[in-house]
Amino acid sequence: MIEVKNLRKTFISHRKEPGLKGSLKALFKREKVIKEALKSVSFKIQQGEIVGLIGANGAGKTTLVKILAGIVHPTSGEATILGFKPWERDNNYRRQMSLIMGQKAQVWWDLPALDSFLLLKEIYQIDDFLFKKNIEFLADTLMIKDQLKTQVRKLSLGERMKIELMAALLHQPKVIFLDEPTIGLDISAQKAVREFMRNYQSEFKPITILTSHYMEDIKELCPRIMIIKEGEFVYDGALSEVQKMMGDEKRLTVTTKEKTFKVNVRRSELGSTTSELFKSNDILDLNIHDPSVNDIIESIMNYGIKSP
């Protein structure tokens, strides 16, 4: 289980004025800039759960994942994962955890993937039988068996992502952090990665936290979501409940000569709002529809949860 209580992370940097004068001034007096990346975050995740972590760039997603993976120390608060404090970097914890970052590679580009896997076998102390079994299972499931002896640099982006997944899951981790695993992949590769993760989650039941800007990843994989805004959670609950939050609203997509914009309107105010829009704008097109999950999550990220 993951249990987090009042987790905070503050970064301190120094502001420097531009130009020579600013550089000279910084030699004697440097102004501190404090950035609160996380503000008293608390949550629990049970074994077998896969949770989507959603937020805009700079909201604190990656900071939270790095703390839970043991890369970054928090400023204050508590976190235990499988009974370990992640930032203590106990090897017994690291052998049960895996971090997969879509923009970071952990296999060597100039070597065939299989050579990198042999090195990981020694690092994680995987016995021969389990190593062979996991290689066969992961390669067959990901349909990447024929590429294991090819230099990683010669593989397509989708094939490289599959190799990264194999490398991260060889030791059958009980905790998985997926940070933008489908970033940059084409639609076919994204579907393949999602299908694999769905099957893997069902088979091995790890604790999984997934961050992604692709809502298809979240909708297809995560029954529960946590939405973070400026270092604070603004929603933690079932994805199925999200649409109910705005059941009384309609989404208007308005196109004028100058721009296209969207606005959420209560059903009772739909007539007066559309009338006002036509009076104050040169409207070329107006579309009225129910808000999608994407629309609602975007609204929550921007404005938080509205009071009824």
C-alpha positions in Angstrom: 0.0 0.0 0.0 1.0 3.6 -0.6 0.1 6.0 2.2 1.0 9.7 2.0 0.3 12.3 4.7 0.8 16.1 4.4 3.6 15.7 1.8 5.2 19.1 0.9 8.0 20.0 -1.4 9.5 23.5 -1.6 12.2 24.5 -4.1 14.4 27.5 -3.4 16.1 29.2 -6.3 17.8 32.6 -6.7 16.5 35.4 -8.8 19.1 37.3 -10.9 18.5 40.6 -12.6 19.5 40.6 -16.3 22.7 42.3 -17.5 26.1 43.1 -16.0 24.6 45.2 -13.2 22.4 42.2 -12.2 25.4 39.8 -12.2 27.5 42.1 -10.0 24.6 42.6 -7.6 24.1 38.8 -7.3 27.7 38.5 -6.1 26.8 40.3 -2.9 23.0 39.8 -2.4 20.9 37.1 -4.0 17.2 37.2 -3.8 15.6 33.9 -2.9 12.6 32.6 -4.8 10.5 30.0 -3.1 8.4 27.6 -5.2 5.9 25.3 -3.5 5.7 22.3 -5.8 3.5 20.3 -3.4 1.3 21.7 -0.7 0.3 19.2 2.0 -0.7 16.3 -0.3 -2.4 13.2 1.3 -3.8 10.0 -0.2 -3.8 6.2 0.0 -3.5 3.6 -2.8 -4.2 -0.1 -2.2 -2.3 -3.0 -3.8 -3.7 -3.7 -7.3 -5.0 -0.2 -7.9 -4.1 1.8 -11.0 -4.6 5.5 -10.4 -4.3 8.4 -13.0 -2.5 11.5 -11.8 -3.6 14.5 -13.9 -2.6 18.1 -14.0 -1.2 20.9 -16.2 2.5 21.3 -16.8 4.1 22.5 -13.5 1.2 21.3 -11.3 3.5 19.0 -9.3 2.9 15.6 -11.0 6.5 14.7 -11.7 7.7 16.1 -8.4 5.3 13.8 -6.6 6.3 10.8 -8.7 10.0 11.5 -8.1 9.5 11.7 -4.3 7.6 8.4 -4.3 10.3 6.8 -6.5 13.0 8.0 -4.0 14.7 10.4 -6.4 13.7 13.6 -4.5 13.4 14.3 -0.8 10.2 16.0 0.5 10.5 19.2 2.5 8.0 17.8 5.1 5.4 15.1 5.5 5.3 11.4 5.5 5.1 8.6 2.8 5.3 4.9 3.2 5.3 2.4 0.3 5.2 -1.3 1.1 6.4 -0.2 4.6 9.4 1.7 3.2 10.2 5.5 3.1 11.1 5.9 -0.5 13.7 8.6 -0.1 15.7 6.4 2.2 16.4 4.4 -1.0 16.5 1.0 0.7 17.5 -1.6 -1.8 14.7 -3.9 -0.6 12.3 -1.1 -1.8 14.1 -0.4 -5.0 13.9 -4.1 -6.0 10.1 -3.9 -5.8 9.6 -0.6 -7.6 9.9 0.6 -11.1 9.9 4.1 -12.7 9.1 4.4 -16.4 9.5 7.9 -17.9 8.5 8.4 -21.5 11.2 10.9 -22.1 14.0 9.0 -20.3 15.8 5.9 -21.6 17.3 3.2 -19.3 18.6 0.9 -22.0 21.8 1.5 -23.9 21.1 2.7 -27.5 24.3 1.1 -29.0 23.5 -2.3 -27.6 20.8 -4.8 -28.4 18.0 -4.8 -25.8 18.8 -8.3 -24.7 22.3 -7.2 -23.5 20.8 -4.4 -21.4 18.4 -6.9 -19.9 21.2 -9.2 -18.9 22.8 -6.3 -17.0 19.4 -5.6 -15.3 19.2 -9.2 -14.4 22.4 -8.9 -12.3 21.4 -5.5 -10.8 18.0 -6.9 -9.6 19.4 -10.3 -8.8 16.8 -12.1 -10.9 17.3 -15.9 -10.9 17.8 -17.6 -14.3 14.4 -19.3 -14.4 12.4 -16.2 -13.6 14.5 -14.1 -16.0 13.9 -16.4 -18.9 10.2 -16.7 -18.0 9.7 -13.0 -17.8 11.6 -12.3 -21.1 9.4 -14.8 -23.0 6.2 -13.5 -21.4 6.9 -9.8 -21.9 8.4 -10.2 -25.4 5.4 -12.3 -26.6 2.8 -10.0 -25.0 4.4 -6.9 -26.4 5.1 -8.6 -29.8 8.7 -7.5 -29.7 10.5 -10.8 -29.7 12.2 -10.4 -33.1 13.7 -7.1 -32.1 15.5 -8.1 -28.9 18.8 -8.7 -30.7 18.7 -5.4 -32.7 20.5 -2.3 -31.6 18.0 -0.1 -29.7 18.9 2.9 -31.8 17.7 1.2 -34.9 14.2 0.5 -33.5 11.2 2.7 -34.1 9.9 4.9 -31.3 7.1 2.5 -30.5 9.4 -0.5 -30.4 11.8 1.4 -28.1 8.9 2.2 -25.7 8.1 -1.5 -25.6 11.7 -2.3 -24.8 11.6 0.3 -22.0 8.5 -1.4 -20.6 10.3 -4.8 -20.7 13.3 -3.4 -18.9 11.2 -1.8 -16.2 9.1 -5.0 -15.6 11.7 -7.7 -15.8 11.9 -8.0 -11.9 8.0 -8.0 -11.5 7.8 -4.8 -9.4 5.0 -4.4 -6.9 4.9 -0.6 -7.5 5.0 1.0 -10.9 5.3 4.7 -11.7 4.4 5.5 -15.3 5.3 9.1 -16.3 4.0 9.9 -19.8 4.6 6.4 -21.1 2.9 7.1 -24.5 4.3 10.5 -25.2 5.3 10.9 -28.8 3.9 7.6 -29.9 1.6 7.2 -32.9 -2.0 6.0 -32.3 -1.3 2.4 -33.0 1.7 2.3 -30.6 -0.3 4.1 -27.9 -3.1 1.4 -28.2 -0.5 -1.4 -28.0 1.0 0.1 -24.8 -2.4 0.6 -23.2 -3.5 -2.9 -24.0 -0.3 -4.3 -22.6 -0.6 -2.3 -19.4 -4.3 -3.3 -18.9 -3.4 -7.0 -19.2 -0.3 -6.7 -17.1 -2.2 -4.9 -14.3 -4.9 -7.6 -14.4 -2.2 -10.4 -14.3 0.2 -9.1 -11.6 -1.9 -6.5 -9.7 0.9 -4.0 -8.9 0.2 -0.5 -7.4 0.4 1.7 -10.4 0.4 5.5 -10.7 0.0 6.8 -14.3 0.6 10.4 -15.3 -0.4 11.4 -18.9 -1.5 14.3 -21.0 -3.4 11.8 -23.2 -6.8 11.4 -21.8 -7.3 8.1 -23.7 -4.6 6.6 -21.4 -6.5 7.7 -18.3 -10.0 6.8 -19.5 -8.9 3.3 -20.6 -6.7 2.4 -17.7 -7.6 4.3 -14.6 -10.9 3.7 -12.6 -9.6 6.3 -10.1 -8.0 9.7 -10.8 -6.3 12.4 -8.8 -6.3 15.9 -10.2 -3.5 18.2 -9.0 -3.4 22.0 -9.5 -0.6 24.2 -8.3 0.7 21.5 -5.9 -2.7 20.6 -4.4 -5.3 17.9 -5.1 -8.6 19.4 -6.3 -10.1 16.0 -6.9 -9.5 12.4 -5.8 -12.1 9.8 -6.7 -13.7 7.6 -9.3 -13.4 8.6 -12.9 -17.0 7.5 -13.4 -18.1 10.2 -10.9 -16.5 13.0 -12.9 -19.2 13.4 -15.5 -21.9 13.6 -12.7 -20.3 16.8 -11.4 -21.5 18.7 -14.4 -24.6 16.8 -15.2 -26.6 20.1 -15.1 -24.3 21.8 -17.7 -24.0 22.1 -21.4 -20.8 22.8 -23.3 -21.0 25.6 -25.9 -18.4 25.8 -28.7 -18.6 29.3 -30.2 -16.9 30.4 -33.5 -16.7 34.0 -34.4 -14.7 35.8 -37.1 -11.9 36.4 -34.6 -11.7 33.2 -32.6 -13.2 30.0 -31.3 -13.9 29.6 -27.6 -15.8 27.2 -25.3 -17.9 27.9 -22.3 -19.9 25.7 -19.8 -23.5 26.8 -19.1 -26.2 25.5 -16.8 -29.2 24.1 -18.6 -31.5 26.6 -17.0 -29.4 29.5 -18.3 -28.8 28.1 -21.8 -31.4 30.2 -23.6 -30.4 33.5 -22.0 -26.7 32.8 -22.5 -27.0 31.9 -26.2 -29.1 35.0 -26.7 -26.5 37.2 -25.1 -23.7 35.6 -27.1 -25.5 36.4 -30.4 -26.1 40.0 -29.3 -22.4 40.6 -28.3 -20.6 38.6 -30.9 -20.5 38.1 -34.7 -21.1 34.4 -34.4 -20.4 32.2 -37.4 -21.2 28.9 -35.7 -22.5 27.7 -32.3 -22.5 24.0 -31.2 -24.2 22.8 -28.0 -23.3 19.4 -26.5 -22.8 17.6 -23.2 -19.4 18.1 -21.7 -17.0 15.2 -22.4 -14.8 13.7 -19.7 -11.9 15.7 -21.2 -13.9 18.9 -21.0 -14.8 18.3 -17.3 -11.3 17.4 -16.2 -10.0 20.5 -18.0 -12.5 22.6 -16.2 -11.6 21.0 -12.8 -7.9 21.7 -13.5 -8.6 25.3 -14.4 -11.3 26.2 -11.9 -11.5 23.4 -9.3 -14.8 21.7 -8.3 -17.7 24.1 -8.4 -20.2 24.3 -5.6 -23.7 23.1 -6.4 
